[in-house]
Amino acid sequence: MRLLIFLAVLMAMRPAFGQLVAPLTTSDGRVACIQGETGIGRPPAWEAVPDPQALGGWALVETAGDRTELHFPLCISGQTVALDVDATLRFKPVSGTAARSAGVVLRAQNANDYYVVAANALDGAVRLYRMQGGRRAQIAAKDVAIATGQWHKLRVILKGDKFQAFLDDASLFSATDRTLPVPGTVGVWSQSDSVTHFGSLLVAPPS
């Protein structure tokens, strides 16, 4: 409920933005984004954990450890409301028996209505989903090796109805979808019992 109310306020404001870091943690080790959840399972449990390789020395980690397949914790940044965006997420998969995922949420209207591009080190793929009414629909996917225990860079460019996805600067796929043509917020996304260090989320207008 807190996430739904917060997003409603942000959508009413609709600020313009330039290049910025979407805060995930604070300098004193607290969670800086708004926690939410799509699907079922335990409430999300996002925490800031020390990590010298993360921005500011703190990484954001979801720690509930819920193996439910349809369990998708979110943490939404309130800094950006945009239609078009160039977003880059630094992440490190650590563990997980059901998934080892890290995702970038785009154009979020609420906890059940958004796009997400998610990298899963366990099954070796990056996928673009449209989440609508809390249900996933896959739009595009690419099989790619994603090493556990190493930092990676997931970049997504969304302009109009066109998506481009990159992993570690390598182009993965382009795709088109017209079902969410309105501005929304950005954030990060996890799945099931994934333990992933989210190091930073940089957003900018696409060129």
N, C-alpha and C positions, 0 to 999 in steps of 0.2 A: 504494500500500500504506500509506503514512504517513497519508493521509486516512482510509482505512478503519479503521485501528487507532484513530486519534484520535476518530473519530465513535463507535466502539464504547464507548470510555471515557466520552465525554460522555453517551451515552444511558443508561449505567449510573448516572450521577450525577443527571441530570434536575433541575437547579436551578430554583427559582422565579425570576421576574424582574419588575422594574418597568420603567419607561421608561428606556432607555439608548441610547447610541451604540455600535453594533457596530463595533469597531475594524477598519479596513482597512489603515491605515498607522500608524507610530509618529511621535512628535514629532521624531525625528532621521532620518526618511526611510528607514525599513525597512518591509517588508511585514509586517502584523500578523495576517493571516488564513492559514488552512491551504490550500495549493495542491493542486488535484486536477484531474481531467479526466474527462469523459464522451465516449465515441466513439473516434475514431481520429485519428492525426496526431502532430505533434511534442509533446513534453512542454510543459506550460504554462510561460510565462515572465512571471509577474506582477512588476511593478516599481513602486516609489514614485517619482513624478516631481514636480518642483516645480510648484505651481499656486497662485497667491495666492488664487484663488476657492474652493479646496477646503478642507475642514475641517483646520485645523492647518497649512495651506500645502503639503500633499502630496496628490496624487491617485494612486489605484491604477490601473494600466494593464496590460493583457495585451499583450505585445510579441512573441510568437512569430511572428506574421505568416503563419500557416498557412491557406491558402485552402481546405483540405478542408471540404466541406459539413458533414460529420458530426463536426466538431471543436468541442467545447464545454468550454472551460476554466472551472474553478470556483475560488472562493476563499471558504472557509467560516469564519465567525466562531465561536469557541468560547464566546462569552459567553451565548448564549441557547439553551436547549432548551425548546421550547414546542409545544403543540398549536394554540392560537389565538394570532394575532399581528396587529398593525397595523404594517406596515413601510413606510418611505418612503426611497427611494433618490434621491439627487441625482446626475445623470450628464450628461456632455457628449459626444455623438458627434463624433469628429474626422475619421476616415477609414476606408476599407475598401472593397475592390472586390467582395467576395462578401457582406459583411454589415457593418452598423454598429450593433451590438446592445449592449444593456445589460439584464441580467435580475436579478430578485430570486428567490433560492432559498428555499424554505420546506419545513419538515418533512423535511429531508434525513436519510436513514438511512445512506447511503453515496454514493459518486460516481455510482451508477447508479439511485438510487431516491429521487425527490423531486418536488415541484412547482416550476415556474418560471414567472414572468410576465416576458415579455421584450418590450422595445421595440426596433424595428429602423428606424432612420432611412432606410435605403437603400430599403426597400420600403413604408415608411409604414404600419406596423401595430404593434399591441400584441397579443400572443398569450399565452394560458395553456396550458401543456403539463403533462402528466403524464409524467415520465420513469420508466420501469419496465423493469428489466433492461437499461438503457442505450438503450432505444428511446423515441422521442418519440410521444406521442399528443396531438393538439390537442383541447382542451376548449372553448375560446372564443377569439374574435378580434374586433378592431375596427380598421378602417382609420382612420388619423389622421395628420396632418402632423407630422413630428418634424424640426425644423431641425437640420442639421449645424452644429457650431461654436457652439451655444448650450446653456446649462444648462437641464435639464428636471428635473421631479420626478415620479417614478413611485411611486404609493402602492398597496399591496395590503392589503386586510383579509380575513383568513381566520378564520372562526369556525365550528367544527364542519365541515360539508360545504359551506359557502357562501363564495364568493369575491366580492369587489367590487374593481374595478380603476379607478384614476384616473390621468390624466396632466395635470400642471400644474393640478391642482384640478378638472379637468373629468371627470365620471363617464363611463366607457367601456362597461363591461359588468358584469353579474352572472352567476354560473355556479355549478353544483353538481357536486361529485364526491365519491364515497364510497370510493375505492379506497385511500386512505392515511390511516386514522383514528387515527394515533398521533403522539406528539410527535416532533420532530426539530429539527435546527439550521437556522440561516439563513445566507445568504451572497450573493455576487454571481456572475454568470454572463456569459460572453462567447460569441461564435460566430465561427468561421472566422478571417478576418484583420481583424476589428473592432479599431480603435484607439479606445477610449472612455475618458474620464476619469471614474472613479468618485470622487465628492467626499465622500460620507458615506452611511451607512446607519443610520437611526434606527428602533428597534423598541420596541414597547410592547404591553401587553395591549389587545385591542379593547374598546371601551366597550359 
